Amino acid sequence: MKEIKDAFGPLWELYSKSSVSEIIVDSIDDIYYEESGKIHNCKGRVFSSDEEIVQTINKLIEYSGRKLKEGQYSMNFVVDETTNIMVVLPPLSIKGPILNLTKIPNQSFGWSEYLKFGAIEESGKKLIEDLLKDSKSFLVAGPVGSGKTTLLNMLVDTIDKEQRVVTIEKMANLVTNRKRVARLQTENNKAEELIELVDAARSMRADYVILNDIQGPETMPFLSLLHEGHSGMALIGAENVFDALRRLELKALSSDFTGTIEDIRYAISSAFDYVIFQEKCEDGKRRVTRVGKIICDGNRLNLDIVYKV
């Protein structure tokens, strides 16, 4: 406990509060955090200087077992499988060192919690459960901070317990309590390494393959994997349910693929059956607001909205 407390330094008192989910340091005088779904500014001065922020960053990197290479000014890493940390240092950061700490939930949410917190209606829950029983594939989408990773965790735990799940993770940030799950992780957080993991998953007798963050180069190989008969889920950042499809098209275009945009759209509609969209609403609560069935209509992608709030 002392080692991790020392690593977090002046942020430890705030970080150790269970109600705090994220801490952001944009500069020495611009530090804020999310607590119980609300953003709060830190009162008073947390760090005495930029040098102390850098010292804390270095301690966190050392504690995680990683090391900044010469000429490297940014790093994304996980501490103790509990916290996702992103750091950016000068000269890339203009106002001084930047530090983002996002807690990974220490337990997965279930449908009962989703219903209790108003994150989904009973009709939406039943719809998704029925689709999972039919081994449908999902594109899970939402803006930054919408809780889409938590939603993905819950969907993974809802998959039939007799089925084998293989996860492909750029960084290990999924939380699942199920058995029959094999987890694959990139070695150096490189998007290109995801292609190798997709190829590995192809031979692992998976019923469901889960991609926890669509980056780009691995998109077409992953779509091809699902088209071969695997069921799957993937996570993508998007502003709305229709934007999710457009962004997936753009990600696919960055793959090593020589086909047309029509080929990409056909691949998407063949791989994924539905888009599930979750967002953070004005009241601070996170909700599943749309579920849409993907339709390839005249070489264009469209959605038939089957659930909305």
N, C-alpha and C positions, 0 to 999 in steps of 0.2 A: 504493500500500500504506500509506503514511504517513497518508493521509486517513482510510481506513477504520479503521486502528489507533487514531487519535486519537478517532474517533467512538465506538468501543466502550470507550475509556478503561480503567478498572480491570478490566473484564471481558475484555479482549482476550486475555490469556494463557490463560485458561480456554477462551474461545470458539475460539481458534486450534487447539485440540487436535481432531484429526479424529475421535476416539472420543467426543467430547462432542456430543450431539444436541440438548440443550435446557438453557437456564439460566433459573431463575425467581427473581425478587426480590420477595418478599412484604412485606418491610420491611427496614430497615437491618441488623437482626440475625437475619434469617430468609431466607437465600439458599442455594439448593441447585441441583443439576444432575443430568441423566441422562447416564451414561457407560456404553456397552456394555450398555444395557438395565437398569442399576441406578441407583437414586437415591442421591446422596451429598450430605451437608451441606458447605458451604464452611467451611474452617477459618480462624479469625482474622477480622478485620474487612476486608471488601472495599472498602467506601466509608467515608469519614470522616464523612459527614453526609448527611441527606436532600437537602440542596442539591446535593451532588455527584451523587447519583442523578438529580436533575432536570436537572442540567447534561449528564450523559451522554445522557439521554432527548432533550433538545433537540438535541444534536449528531447523534444518530441520525436524528431527524426531518429536520434540515437536510440531512444527507448523502443521504437518500432523495429529496430534492427537494420535500418536502411542508412544510406549515406549519400549526401549531395556530391555529385561529381564536379570537377573543376569546370567552370563555365556554365553550370546548371543553375537556373534561377527560379525554377518552379518544381513542385512535386506534389503528387496526389498519393496518399497512403492511408492505411488503416492501422489503428492502435488497438491491440488486444481484441480484435473483432467486435469492438464496441463503438468505435468512433471513426468516421471518415474525415480525414484532414486534408485540406488543400492550402498550400502556401505559395506565395509569389513574392519574390525579393527584387529590390532595385538592381539593375536599372529597368527591369520590366515593369515594376510598380512605381508609379510616379511620386505618390505621397508618402512612401515608406513601405515597410514590409506589410503584407496582407496575410491574414490567417482566417480560415474558415474551419470550424469544428462542428460536425453534424453527427449527432448520436444515432447509432444503428439500434433499432428497438431490440431489447434483450429478450423479448418474447413475441411470438406472432399473434396478431389479432385474429379472432374468429368471427363468424357471422353474428353471434350473439352480441359482441361488442359493437359491430357495425350497425346493427339494428338499434342498440341502446343509445348510441351517439348520433343517431339520425343520419348516418353516412350512406344508407341505402334503405329503400322500402322493401317490404316483404315480397312484393311482386318481382322486384329486381333480383333479390336473393334467389327466389325459386327459378327464375329464368336462367341465371348463370349456373346454378347447380344442375339444372336439366341439360344445359349445353355441355357441361363438363362430363356428365354421364354418357353423352353421345360422342365424347372425345373430340370436341370442336377445338379449333385453334384460335387464340386471341392475340390481338395487338393491344397492349395496355398503354394508355396514353394520358398525359396531363402536363400542366405547367410545372416549373420548378417550385418545390415546396408544397405540392398538392397531395403528397402521401401516396403516390402511385407505386412506390416500392413496397410499402406496407400492403397495398392492395394485391400486388403480385405475390407477396409472401402468402397471403391468405388463399389465393387461388391455387397456389402450389399445394398447400395443405389440404385443399378440397378435392384434389385429384384422387381417384380410387386408390385405396391403400395397397391393392394388389398390383398396381402398375409401377413400373420403374421410371424414375425421373432422373434426367441428367441436366445439371445446370452448367451454363457457360458464363463465367463472371470475369469482367475486366478487373474488378476488385471484389473481394469476398464481402458482400453486404446484404446477402439474402439471409433470412432467418426462417428456418423450417424445423418442425418437430417430427416430421414423418420419417419412417424407415424407407428402404429401397430408394435411396437418393444418392447419386454420385455427383460430387461437385468438382468442377474444373475451374482453374484460375490462371490468368496470364502471369508470366514470370516478372515482366517489367512494365506492366500497365500499358502495353503498346496495342493499338487497335489491330495491327497486322497479326499479332499473336492469336487473335480471336479466330482467324481463318484456320489455323492449325487445330484449335480446340473444336471447331465445327467438324473438321475432318475426323477427329478422334471420336466425337459423339456419334458419327455415322456408323461406327462399328461396335457400339456399346449396347445394342439391343434395348434401346430406350423406347418407352411408350410415349413419353412426353420429353421434349427438349426445351429448356428454358434459357433465353438469352436476356441477361439482366440489364443490358444497356446497348442499344444499337448505335454503333460508331460510324460505319460506312463501308470499309473494305470487305467486311464479312457478310454484308447484307445479302448479296445474291447467292453465295454458298449456303447461307442459312435458309433462304427461301427454297433453294433446290433441295435441301435436306428435308424440309417439311413436305415438299411436293412428292418426294419419294415414298411417303406413307407414314412418316412420323407425325404425331400431333405436337403442337408447340405453343409457346407464349414468348413474347418479346416486349421490352419496355422502350418507349420512345417519348421524348419531350415534345409537347405540342400545345398550341393555344386553344384549340377546339377539336372536336371529333373529326371534322373534315380535314383540318390542318394536319392531323396525324397521318393520313394517307398521302398527302402531298409531300410531307417531310420524309416519309418512307421512300417515295419515288426518288427524291433527291439523294438520299443515302445510297440507294441502289445504283444511281448513276455514278457514284464515286467508287463503285466496285470495278474490278477488272473484268468488264463485261462489254462485248461488242454488239449486242443486240439493239433493238429499237426501244423507244419509250413504250410502245404497244406491247412488246415482249415483257418488259418490266411489269407493266400493269397486269398482264395475264399471270405472271409469276406470283405477284402479290395476292391476287384473287384466288389463285390455286392453293397458296400456302396458308393464308389466314381466312377464317370464316367471319369473325366479328372484331369490332373495335370497342373496347370498354374505356370510357373517358371519365377521369376523376379530376375534380378541381377544388381549390380552396375558395369558399364563398365569402361574401362580404361580412358575414357574421363570424368569420374566423374558422368555421367548421369545414371539414373536408367531406365531400360527397361524390358518390358516383352519380353523374348527371345525365349521361347518355350511354346507350349500348346500340351499336349499329351493325347491321348485317352488310358485309362487303359484297358489292355487285359489280361485275365487269360488264358494262353496257355500251356496246358499240366501240370497243377499244378505249373506253374511259371508265374510271373507277367512280362508283357512287355508293351511297349508304342508304339502306332502309332502316330508319330509326325504330327499334322495337321496344325501347325503354327510355323514358326521359322524365326529369323532374324540373 
